[in-house]
Amino acid sequence: MTAHVRALPRLHDELDSSHQTTHGNSERALSVGFVMVNAGETFRSPDMNKFDLAKTPANVNHHRQPADAIRVIEKITEIRRRSGTSSSGFDAIGVMVVDFANDGSPMKILDQPDPVFPYSQMVQRVAHEYAAAFSRL
């Protein structure tokens, strides 16, 4: 995610509807959300650079970091998580924070400012929920 604050309502709606779709198909299905948040100061969007970059300088988006990334993570905390098959929400959510300029430089994985949804915890929760849901198979 790179558009940050401008895309927060859409991010929330898309995540919220995805777990509803998953559980609407089957209450036993596991719904897992993974959000990669770009905490880079700059980003070269492919949508804003649909021209020959050898002939024209790239349009570069600038972000207020870490404030923009923190706002995205705060919005993710509003997404529902379920505690059983009768409730609504994700069974697990994970967040990875990266620094990615999309300019040919390598992407870096960063520590979350406040690790509310560590990737490792998401994987552990999925494994636990899978074992519990399908223990009789």
N, C-alpha and C positions, 0 to 999 in steps of 0.2 A: 504494500500500500504506500503510495507516494503523494497522493493529493491531499492527504491529511484532513485538516479541519473542514474543507469544502465537501469532502466525501463522507463525513461522519454519519449523517442520516442514512445514506445509501448503504454504508457498511453495516450499520445496525439492522436495517430492514432485510438485507440479503442474508446475513447470518441467522437472524431470527426465523426467516421463512425457510431456510435450508433445514434446520432441525425439525420444523413442523412438517415439512415434506417427507423427511426420512421416517419420522415416527408415524406419520399418517399412513405410510405404506405398511409398517409393521411396528408394533410397540416393542418388540424384542430387538429390533435393529438398533445398533449403536450409532449415535450421531456424534461425530467428532469434528470440532472446529479448530482450524490452524490458521493463525494470522501472522504474516510476516510484515513487520513495520520497518520502514526505511527511516533511520534516524540520521541520514546523511544531510549535510548542509546544502548540497546541490544535487540535482538530478536532471539528466537529459532524457526527456520523455520521447519515446518513439512516435507518439501521436502528434507532438508539436514539431517534429523534425522529419517530415515526410518529403525530404528533398536531398539532393546530393551534398553531403557534408564536406566533400572535397572542394566544393565551389562556394558554399555559404557557411558562415559560422553557425554552430548549433545554438538553438534557443535553450537556455539553462534556467530551470526553476530553482529558486532559492527558498529555503525553509528556515523557520525559527526553531532551532534545536537547542536543547532537548524538549522545549515546550510543546511543539507539534506532536512529537512521538508520544509524549506523556498524555496528551489529550486523547489520542487514539486508544491508548491502553486503558485509560479511564472509561472510554465509551464501551470498550469490550467488557468491562466489569458489569455493565448494565444488561448484558445478554443473560438470559435465563439458563440455569443449569438444573438438571433434574436429579432428584434423590431417589427415585424409584420409577417403575414402569408406568405408574398411574399419573405421574406429574409431567410437566412440559419443560423442555430445555435440552441443552447439550449434555451428553454423558461425560464429555471431557472437552476442555478448551486448552490450547497451547499457543503461546506467543513467542516469536523469535524476533529479536531486534537486530537489524543489520545497518551497515553503512555502505550504501551502494549508489555510486554516482552515474552508472550506466555510460561511462566514458572510456571504457577499456581497462580501467584500473580494477584490481581485484576487489571483490566484495569482502567485507569484514563482518564477522558475527560479534555483536556487542552484548555486554551484560544489560539486563533489564534494569531500569532505574529502581523499580520496586517489583521484584519478581512474583507477581500475583499468579501468573499462568506459565510456569516454567515448562519447557518442552518435555523434560524428563518426567515431570509429574503427569503430563497428559498421557505419555506412553504407559506409565504405571497404572493410571486409572483405566485406560482402555484394556490393558491386560487383565486387571481385576474384574472389570465389568464383563468382559468376554467370558472369563472363567466362571463367573456367577451365572450369567445368562445361559450358558451352554454346557453346564456341568453334567447334565444328564445325557448328552449325546455320546 
